[in-house]
């Protein structure tokens, strides 16, 4: 059984989802930058393996968040 939403509720939900996507993209960029900084800190500190791995993981997850946000926003804009 699915609930039918009014046009106003649909509009509010879409606007909320757009805000969530926008913030997810911003945090993705922040994660990527933090990951890059961690990676270079790991390189400077005698190739500290744990810091290098954490930097790569942070950067990878941040890039994934940005990619996922752009994909969701494009899908949302295509349905206008």
C-alpha positions as CSV (number, residue, x, y, z in Angstrom):
1,X,0.0,0.0,0.0
2,X,1.6,3.3,-1.0
3,X,0.7,6.7,0.3
4,X,-0.3,9.4,-2.2
5,X,1.2,12.8,-1.5
6,X,-0.3,16.1,-2.4
7,X,1.6,18.4,-4.8
8,X,2.7,20.6,-1.9
9,X,4.1,17.6,0.0
10,X,5.9,16.4,-3.1
11,X,7.4,19.8,-3.7
12,X,8.5,20.0,0.0
13,X,10.1,16.6,-0.2
14,X,11.9,17.4,-3.5
15,X,13.3,20.7,-2.0
16,X,14.4,18.9,1.1
17,X,16.1,16.2,-1.0
18,X,17.9,18.9,-3.1
19,X,19.2,20.5,0.2
20,X,20.5,17.1,1.4
21,X,22.2,16.5,-2.0
22,X,23.8,19.9,-1.9
23,X,25.2,19.3,1.6
24,X,26.4,15.8,0.7
25,X,28.3,17.3,-2.2
26,X,29.9,19.9,0.0
27,X,30.9,17.4,2.6
28,X,32.3,15.2,-0.2
29,X,34.6,17.9,-1.2
30,X,35.7,18.5,2.4
31,X,36.4,14.7,2.8
32,X,38.4,14.7,-0.4
33,X,40.5,17.7,0.7
34,X,41.0,16.2,4.2
35,X,42.0,12.9,2.6
36,X,44.5,14.6,0.3
37,X,46.1,16.4,3.3
38,X,46.3,13.2,5.3
39,X,47.9,11.4,2.4
40,X,50.6,14.1,2.1
41,X,51.1,14.1,5.9
42,X,51.6,10.3,5.7
43,X,54.2,10.8,2.9
44,X,56.1,13.4,4.9
45,X,56.2,11.4,8.1
46,X,58.4,8.6,6.9
47,X,55.7,7.0,4.8
48,X,53.4,6.3,7.7
49,X,51.2,3.5,6.2
50,X,48.1,4.0,8.4
51,X,47.9,7.7,7.6
52,X,48.5,7.0,3.9
53,X,45.7,4.4,3.9
54,X,43.3,6.7,5.8
55,X,44.1,9.6,3.5
56,X,43.3,7.4,0.4
57,X,40.1,6.1,2.0
58,X,38.9,9.6,3.0
59,X,39.7,11.0,-0.5
60,X,38.0,8.0,-2.2
61,X,34.8,8.3,-0.1
62,X,34.7,12.1,-0.6
63,X,35.0,11.6,-4.4
64,X,32.3,9.0,-4.2
65,X,30.0,11.3,-2.3
66,X,30.5,14.1,-4.9
67,X,29.9,11.6,-7.8
68,X,26.8,10.2,-6.1
69,X,25.4,13.7,-5.5
70,X,25.9,14.8,-9.1
71,X,24.2,11.6,-10.3
72,X,21.2,12.1,-8.0
73,X,20.9,15.8,-8.9
74,X,21.0,15.0,-12.6
75,X,18.4,12.3,-12.2
76,X,16.2,14.7,-10.2
77,X,16.5,17.4,-12.8
78,X,15.7,15.0,-15.6
79,X,12.3,14.3,-14.0
80,X,11.3,17.9,-14.0
